[in-house]
Amino acid sequence: MNQPPLRPREFLASAAEGTRVVVRYRIEGGLTDALGVLIECNATACTVQTRKADVVIPLSGVVAAKAVPPPPERRAPRVQA
């Protein structure tokens, strides 16, 4: 029998450090996403390393979270003829 999917906080708590994730969480005025590598997760917050900075996200504000595949390979720059 299939198991129900984990809730976002349960997923983050059970995900291995180094997993690439996207986390949607509440901020003042709405919601935002953090896309990057899960650095750590404890009982109150998780830390995601994005391209710009490490983002500490309170678990109480998390509304969705999942693992995502690695980013695509960067393409070579176009050469002007």
Protein Blocks (a to p, Z undefined) as FASTA:
>chain_A
ZZddddfklmmmmpcghiacddddddehiacddddddfbdcfkbccdddfkbccdddfkl
pcbdcddddddddddddddZZ
